[in-house]
Amino acid sequence: MIPTPPDPFEEWYRQPIDELPADSRFVVRRARPEEYDRVYDVVDAAFERKRPRAVYDWLYRQNPTGLARVWLQYERGSDELLKVGASFPWPIWRNREALTGSVGGDAATRPAWQRKGLNHIRRPVRNSHPWYDHLCGISGPNANSRAVAKTLGRSDHVLGRLRGGISLLRASPVLQKVGLPEALASRLGAASDAFFSAWRGRAGTGRPTSAGRVEEVRRFSVDFDEVTLRHMSWPKFWSPHNADFLNWRYLDHPGESYVGLVLLEDDRPEAYAVMRLDGQGAHLAELVADTASNEHATTLLDRATKIALEAGCSYLNFFATPSFRHWGTLRRAGFIPYRSQNFFEVACPRFEPEILKMKNWQAGPGDRDYH
C-alpha cells in the first residue's frame, strides 16, 4: 500500500517568516483556504478566461495530498489582491523515500500590474520559508515562466522538453487541421489509416492475446498500489500515484473525461491505464504494466485505441520523461515521436545537482498540473 500522508498545511502556514518584501509598498503573505475564492478571481483576470469554480475547488481543496499552498501579494494599505502564486502538494519520492513534494500551477498577476517586477518582490519572501530547502517541486513552465527562470539564472532547472509520441487513428481530420485541402487530406488520410492499422497489427495491437481480461475501472482500490510499486518504482525521483490520488486526479475530475482500464488475472489487477477523451483527441495519462513482457501493455493499448476510435478521436498521444518504461512498446504500437511542447522544471535545493538531470526523473502526463 502507498499511504496518503496527513496534510501538514497548518504547520506550513504557521512557520515564522522573517523576510520582508524588499519594497515596503507591498505585503506578501500566505493564504488561508477561506481566501481561495479571491485567488480564483485573480487567476481568471490574469488569463482572461473563467475557469469553473468546481475545477478550482477540485484542485485547491480536494487534492488528497493536501490543500493548495498559495502566496498572496497586496499593495500596502489596499485590499486589492495583486498577485498570487500557488503550488499543490504532490506525491514525490526519491526511490522509496517520501519527500515533501509539490507541483507548480497558478502564478498570476492582475493585468494592470503585470511586468512591474512583483515576482522579484514575492519570490525572496516565499523562498525564506523554513521548509523551502526541503521542498521538492516540479512544474510545466510556459514560455513566460521559462523566461523568468533565465532571468534568475535558473535555466538549468528547466530540464527540457518531455518526449512525445502520437498514434494517428484517423489521419484525415489531422491533415485538414494542418492546412491540407479536404479532398487531398481524405485520400492521404485513408492511406495513412490503413498503414498505421497494419503497423498496430504487426505489433500485436488488435490481435487476440493470452493476457487477462480488460475491464473499465469504476474506482481505484488499494489493490492497485501494489501494481504501481511493482511496475513504476524508480531509483531516483518519481511520483507514486496511489488509489486515492488516481481517483481524485482522474475519475473525480469535474471538468475532464477520463477512462480507467485494468487488466485482471484471477480477478487481481496486474496492469492499468488511464486515458483522457477530449473531442478530436485522446490522451494517454497512465500506462502501468510489466516490462518483462509487453503483452499487458499492448493489450491495454489495444483497448484504449478501440475506445478512442469509438469516441470519434483522430489521435492518441502521450508524453513523458525518456525514462518511461514503455517507450519501446509505444513505438512498436505505431506511436510516432514528436517534439513535445511540454517542458519540465524542477526545484529542490536539498538534492542539487542530482535533480538537475532529466535521466534521474520519471514523470508523465499525470504529473502535470490540471491543464
N, C-alpha and C positions, 0 to 999 in steps of 0.2 A: 504493500500500500504506500502511496505517496501522500504524506499528510499535508493538509492545508493549515499552515501555522496561524496562530492568533494575530490579529491586526494590531500592530503597535502604534496606531495613529495618535492616540493620546500622548504617548511618550514622545513621539516625534514632535507633536505640537508644543509640548511643554518644555522642550530643551531650550535653555537660555541662549540667546543670540547677542553677542557683544558688538558686532559690527554694525555701524550706522551707515546710511547712504552717504556717498561722497558729496552729493548735492543736497543741502539741507532743505530744499524746497519740497522734497519728496519723502514719503513714508513707504517702507517696504515691510510687509509682514505676511504671516501665514493665514490661510483661510480656514474657517470652521465650516462644517457641512451645511449649516443653515445659510451660508453665504454663496453657495454654489449657483443659485439662480442668477445672481448678478454676474458671476463668471460666464455663464452661458450667454448672457446678453453681450458681453464684450467680444466673445468669440464670434457670435453671429455678425456683429458690426464689422469686425476686422475682415472676415472672409466674405462678407456681403451675401450671405445665404443663411436661411434659418434652418438649423438642424432640429429635428423633432425632439421635444423635451424627454420623451421616453428613451431615446438613444443616449442623450446626455446622462440621464439618471442611471441607465444600464451601465455606462462606463464609469461614472464618478461615484455612484453609491452602491451598486450591486455586485461589483467585482468581488468574488470570494476571497481574493488575496488581500483586499483592503480598500479603504476609502482613498480617493484621489488626494495627492499632496499638491496643494496649489499655493503659489506665492502671488501676492497682490501688491500693486503699486498705485499709490494715490499722490495727488498734489497736496501738500500740507495745507490744512485749513479748508479743504474741499472734500465733499462726499462723493465726488465723481471718481469711479474706478477707471484708471487709465490703461493698465497693462496687467495681464495675467500670464503665469507660466505654470503649466500642470504636468505632472507625471503620475503614472498609475502603477501601483505595486504589481510585480510580475514574478513568477517563479523562475529564478535563475540559479543554477547550481554550477559549481566547479567540481567536476567528477560527481561525487556523492555529497559534497559539502554545500548545504543550502546557504546562499548569500542573501543579502538584503537587496533584492532586485527591483527594477522599475523599467517601464517603457515610456519614452517621452511622447507627448501628444500636443495638446493645445498650448501654443505660445502665441499670444495675440495682443495687439495694441489697437486702441481706438484709432480710426483713420486720421483724425486731426493731430494725433501725437506720434504717428509713425515717422521713422527716420529722424528722430530727435535725440537719440542716444539713451533712451530709457533702459535698454537692455544692459548697457555698461554700468548703470546705476544699480539695477536689481541683482545682477549676477554675483558681485562680491558678497552681498549680504546673504544670498542663498548659499553660496559656497562656504560661508563661515559656520554653517550648521555643524555641530559636533559630529554628526554622522556622515558628513559629506565624503570623507576619505574612504569610508567602508561601503558606500552605496555602489551598486553595480548597475549602470543604466545602459539601455540600448534604445535606438530610435531610427526612424527612416527619414533622414533630413531632406527637405525640399531644397530648391536652388538658393533661396534666401538663407536658410539655416547653414548650408554649406559655405556660403559667402561669409557668414558670421564666424564660422569655425576658422576660415582662412585668416580673417582679420585678427582673430585672437591668437593666431599661431598654433591652432589645434587641428590643422588639416590632417595630421597623422591619425586623429581619432575617427575620421571618416575613412573606413577601411576599403571603400569602393562599392561597386555595383554587385548586387546579388545576381547569381547566374539564373537565366531564364530559359524556359522550354515551352513550346506550344505545339499542340496537336490539332491539325486542321480537320474539322469534322464535315463542314460544308463550306467549301472554299469560295463559292461564287459571291456570297454577301461580303466576305472579307476583301475580295478583289475589287468589288464595287466601292467599298469604303475607302480604298486607297486610290481610287480615281479611274479604274478601267471602265469602258463603256459596258452597258448591261449585257449586250449580246456576246461580246468577247469574254467578259467575266463568266458568263454562263458556260461557254464552251471550255474555257480553261479550267473552270471550277469542276465540271463533270470529270475531266481527265484527272485532275488533282484528287478528287474524291475517290476515284477508282484506284489510283496509285496508293494513297495512304490506307485505304481499306485493305488492300493486298499486303501492305507493309505490316499493318497490325496483325493480319492473319499469320504471316510468317513468324512474327514474334510470339505467337500463341494467344494473343488477344482475339477473342471471338471464337476460339475453339473450345470444346468441352475439356475439362481438366478433372483430375482426381482430387483436387483441393476440396475442402469442406464447403458447406453451403453458405451463401451470402444473404444476409438479411439487412433491412433498414434498422438503424438504431433509433429507438424512441427516447431512451435516456441512457447515458453512460453510467455504468456502475463501477464499484471499486475493483471488479474483476479486470477492468481494462488497465488498471495501474500496473499490474504485473507485466502485461503486454508492452506497455510503454517502457518500463525499466529494462525489459529483456531486449528490446529492439532499438531503443533510442538512446540508451546511456552513452555518454561521451566522456573521454578522459579529461577534457578541458572544460569549456564553457557551453552550457546548453540550457534549454528550458523544459523541465519535466511537466507535461500537461496532464494533470490528474483528472479524475472523473468530474470533480467539482468545477474545475477550470473548463473542461471540454463542454460541459452542459451550458455553462454561462457564456463562453466565448462564441459558441455556435448555435446550439439549439434554443437558447433563451434570447438570442439577439432580436430586438424588436424591429429592426429596420432592414434586415437582410435574410435571405432564404438559404438555408444550409441543409444538406442531406448527409447523414451519417450512415456509413456502411460497416458491417462487421462480418468477418469470415469466421464461422464456427466449425469446430471439430468436436464431436461428442458433447455438443451444447456448451463448449467453452470457447471464449474468444481467443483466436490465435493471431489475428491481424485486423486492422481497421483503417478506414479512410474517411475523410470529410471533404465535401465539395460544395462550393457556393454557386448557385444559379442566379445569373444576372442578365436577363434578357438574351441578347445575342451571345453572350459569353458564359462559359463555366470556368470555375477557378478551383483547382485542387488545393485544399488548405492543409490536409494531413494525409500522409501515407506511411503507415507504421506496420511493418511486416518483416519476417525473417529474411536475412540477406544470404543465408547459406544456399537457398534456392529461391528463384524469383517467381515461383508458381503462385504463391499467395498474393504477392504484389500485382502480378499480371492479372489474376482473377478479379481483384478489386478494381483495377483499371478498366477491365472489360465491362464490369457492371456500371462503373461511373460513366464510361463513354456512352453506353446504351441509354442511361438516364438523361445525359446531356443532349443526345440526339432527339429523344422523345420530347424534351423540353424546348426543342427548336434552336438549340445553341449551335453556333458556327465553329466554335473552337473550345478547347480545354487547355488552360495554361497553368504554369507553375513557376515559382522562383524560390531559391534557397541559396545558402552558402555552398561552396564547392564540396564541403564535407558531407553533404546529404547522401545517404547510403544508396539511394535508388536511382541516381542519375543514369547508370547504365541500363537499368530496366526501362526507364522512360525513353531513352534514345532508341532502344530496340522496339519499343511500342509506337514509334513514329513521332516522338516529340522532337521538334526542330529547335536547335539553340537560337536564342535571340538576345539582343542587347537590352537587358532589363533597365528600366528607369527607377528601380527600387534600390536606393543606396542604404548602406548600413553604417551606423555610427555607434561608438561605444564610449563609456566613461567609467573608470574605476581606478582611482589613484593607487589603491592598495595593491593592484595586480599589474601595474605598468612595469615593464613594457610588454608583458606576456599577452595582455588583452588586445594589443595593437596589431595583431596578426590575424588575418581572416581565417587562416588554416586552423586556428585554435577555437573557432566558433562553429556551433551547429545551430542554425536558425532557419525558419521558413515563413510562409505567409501567416501562420497563426501567431507569430511573434512580432508582427507589425501592429500599429495602432488600429483603430476602428475603421480607417479608410480602406 
